[in-house]
Amino acid sequence: MELVPRAIIHHPSVRRDAKRRGKKPSEVLLDRSLHHAAMKALPKAYKRGRPDIIHFCLLEALGSPLNREGGLRVWVHTIGGYAIEVDPKTRLPRDYNRFKGLMEQLFQRGAVPPGSSQPLLKIRRMELRELLEEIEPSYVVALTSHGREGTLQEICGRLVEEERPAAFIGAYPKGELEGSTLSLVDDAVSIYPEVLDAWIVTSRLIYEFEKQIKEKGRV
Ligand SMILES: C[S@@+](CC[C@H](N)C(=O)[O-])C[C@H]1O[C@@H](n2cnc3c(N)ncnc32)[C@H](O)[C@@H]1O
């Protein structure tokens, strides 16, 4: 998820979208369904322009019993090098266009609601490595179709033993996790012989973790 990069703000598809929504081209989120032709010029275009994937994943995570019961924290790290901190109480719009509007406000104003002393969403320029230094997880697993074969049962068996476990999910359409991302994890696991959608992996990981943490009597 990112605002339209400077390199393509003059493309007709971007200008049309911005005009229709009463915004400047530099203020709209990059969205492949609208800016497909403009995106051809962008590096790693196959990984970009799909804020709908983040929308689905966040709805899955924030609506889960684990989050409602205070057992989950969610961050989004973006391709442009921003970290978004999501307050567990956040109720995101179910409507995709309203979600995009909220994210555009976040990128422009730095917080949602802007100016609040306790915003629901906060964005800061930050490398993934710096975010991890701040979160200080005791163990990090990446879920990726390019990882070693494993099961959610086994992954969560390890996560529930940890004091501050973290999991990475790639909320983008195609392509491997970056080498720089994989260098930050303790393990990288594939849970199915084919590529799954990020929101399926999100909901299944959370469900398995909920089951195992209940069995351990920790929530
Ligand atoms: C559409 S995939 C991105 C494609 C990429 N091949 C990958 O797995 O990294 C979206 C995300 O869902 C998760 N995912 C997809 N298939 C998976 C699998 N078989 N095992 C574990 N995680 C998977 C990963 O976090 C992945 O980044």
The ligand as a Gaussian input file, in Angstrom:
#p B3LYP/6-31G(d) Opt

LIG

0 1
 C       -0.344000     -14.258000      -2.580000
 S        0.912000     -14.587000      -1.419000
 C        2.323000     -13.787000      -2.016000
 C        3.078000     -14.733000      -2.874000
 C        4.409000     -15.315000      -2.465000
 N        4.685000     -16.431000      -3.348000
 C        4.637000     -15.751000      -1.033000
 O        4.116000     -16.769000      -0.562000
 O        5.411000     -15.060000      -0.347000
 C        0.466000     -13.623000      -0.034000
 C        1.013000     -14.064000       1.282000
 O        0.262000     -15.132000       1.807000
 C        1.124000     -15.996000       2.551000
 N        1.144000     -17.308000       1.870000
 C        0.668000     -17.605000       0.656000
 N        0.808000     -18.903000       0.377000
 C        1.398000     -19.450000       1.461000
 C        1.798000     -20.784000       1.794000
 N        1.634000     -21.809000       0.952000
 N        2.361000     -20.991000       3.001000
 C        2.552000     -19.962000       3.879000
 N        2.165000     -18.690000       3.613000
 C        1.608000     -18.439000       2.420000
 C        2.494000     -15.368000       2.570000
 O        2.651000     -14.578000       3.724000
 C        2.443000     -14.539000       1.311000
 O        3.390000     -13.515000       1.338000

